[in-house]
Amino acid sequence: MSTESVTGWNREAMAKRAALDIPNGAYVNLGIGIPEKVAQYVPEGREVIYHTENGLLGMGVAPEPGQEDPELINAGKKPVTTIPGAAFFHHADSFAMIRGQHIDICVLGAMQVAENGDLANWSTGAPDAIPAVGGAMDLVAGVKTIYVITQHCTKDGEPKLVSQCSYPLTGQGVVSRIYTDLAVIDVTAAGFEVIELAPGISFDYVQARTGTRLIAGKQLAA
């Protein structure tokens, strides 16, 4: 029998789990990295309209190998497809949709998330850091609900979920829910509340890898 330990959800599973929480008919913007994968996992029977800030509403799944169109890409310069009824528009119009609060949900990556919902995802603030803000500041200010998908810890093992962000902020108090490789966590007035654990992962295991106190949601006792 294998003694290999369970390490939680992989990136595909994280994206699939987040997709389950996006309601039918929602207009959704996906950030670069793991969030891009969410578009691959629209639950059967559900319609989700994906928006990308470089000027597309109605983004589909990634194309099959060899079927890529170099002129059809998302904001992360990854090849995409379109769904029936998709629309193309000017970059400025795309940001008017964001700033006008016409997008329901945005799924972003993160460097740090604070227990009050502050988000840092564009720079470490180091003198040699390469800023990568993109449209994130507009998105967190204009989109109705912000979800974050991220690894629970950095490559060096440092927690990304903290009591207070030490990196420059993208937005204050903007994050509603976090999906990591270890758990699904809501941002509440009382702090981070764990509502679901990845298979084989215990609450104590998550707590030990988090930079602030966690609350065990009532769902964990079910």
Backbone hydrogen bonds, N-H to C=O, Kabsch-Sander energy under -0.5 kcal/mol:
donor,donor_aa,acceptor,acceptor_aa,energy
9,W,181,D,-2.3
14,M,10,N,-2.3
15,A,11,R,-2.2
16,K,12,E,-2.4
17,R,13,A,-2.4
18,A,14,M,-2.0
19,A,15,A,-2.2
20,L,16,K,-1.1
21,D,17,R,-0.5
21,D,18,A,-1.5
22,I,19,A,-1.4
25,G,47,E,-3.9
26,A,23,P,-1.7
28,V,26,A,-0.6
28,V,49,I,-2.7
29,N,105,I,-2.4
30,L,51,H,-0.9
31,G,107,V,-3.4
36,E,33,G,-1.2
37,K,33,G,-0.6
37,K,34,I,-1.7
38,V,35,P,-1.6
39,A,36,E,-1.1
40,Q,37,K,-1.8
41,Y,38,V,-2.0
42,V,39,A,-0.5
46,R,43,P,-1.9
48,V,46,R,-0.5
49,I,26,A,-2.7
50,Y,48,V,-0.8
51,H,28,V,-3.7
52,T,56,L,-2.5
55,G,52,T,-2.2
56,L,52,T,-1.8
57,L,87,A,-2.4
58,G,50,Y,-3.1
59,M,50,Y,-2.0
60,G,81,T,-3.5
67,Q,64,E,-2.6
72,L,69,D,-2.4
73,I,71,E,-0.6
74,N,78,K,-2.2
77,K,74,N,-2.1
80,V,72,L,-1.9
81,T,61,V,-0.8
83,I,58,G,-2.3
86,A,83,I,-1.9
87,A,57,L,-2.5
89,F,55,G,-1.6
94,S,90,H,-1.9
95,F,91,H,-1.9
96,A,92,A,-1.6
97,M,93,D,-1.8
98,I,94,S,-1.5
99,R,95,F,-3.2
100,G,96,A,-1.7
101,Q,98,I,-1.6
102,H,97,M,-2.6
104,D,27,Y,-1.5
105,I,27,Y,-1.9
106,C,145,T,-2.3
107,V,29,N,-2.5
108,L,106,C,-0.6
108,L,147,Y,-2.6
111,M,120,A,-2.7
112,Q,120,A,-2.2
113,V,160,K,-2.5
114,A,118,D,-2.2
115,E,162,V,-1.3
117,G,114,A,-2.4
119,L,171,G,-2.5
120,A,112,Q,-2.5
129,A,126,A,-1.9
132,A,122,W,-2.2
136,A,133,V,-2.3
139,L,135,G,-2.5
140,V,136,A,-2.7
141,A,137,M,-1.1
142,G,138,D,-2.1
143,V,139,L,-2.7
144,K,103,I,-1.8
145,T,104,D,-1.4
146,I,174,V,-0.6
147,Y,106,C,-3.1
147,Y,145,T,-0.5
148,V,177,R,-2.3
149,I,108,L,-2.7
150,T,179,Y,-2.3
154,T,158,E,-2.8
157,G,154,T,-1.9
160,K,152,H,-2.2
161,L,152,H,-0.6
162,V,113,V,-2.4
162,V,160,K,-0.7
163,S,211,G,-0.9
170,T,119,L,-3.8
171,G,119,L,-1.4
174,V,117,G,-1.5
175,V,117,G,-2.1
176,S,146,I,-2.9
177,R,146,I,-1.1
178,I,185,I,-3.0
179,Y,148,V,-3.2
180,T,178,I,-0.5
180,T,183,A,-2.8
184,V,196,E,-2.6
185,I,178,I,-2.9
186,D,193,E,-2.9
187,V,176,S,-2.5
188,T,186,D,-0.7
188,T,191,G,-2.1
191,G,188,T,-1.1
192,F,213,R,-0.6
193,E,186,D,-2.9
194,V,192,F,-0.6
194,V,215,I,-3.1
195,I,184,V,-2.4
195,I,193,E,-0.6
196,E,184,V,-1.4
198,A,182,L,-2.8
201,I,198,A,-2.2
206,V,202,S,-1.7
207,Q,203,F,-2.8
208,A,204,D,-2.3
209,R,205,Y,-0.5
209,R,206,V,-1.3
210,T,207,Q,-1.7
211,G,161,L,-3.0
215,I,192,F,-2.6
217,G,194,V,-2.4
217,G,215,I,-0.7
220,L,217,G,-1.6
221,A,218,K,-1.0
222,A,219,Q,-1.0
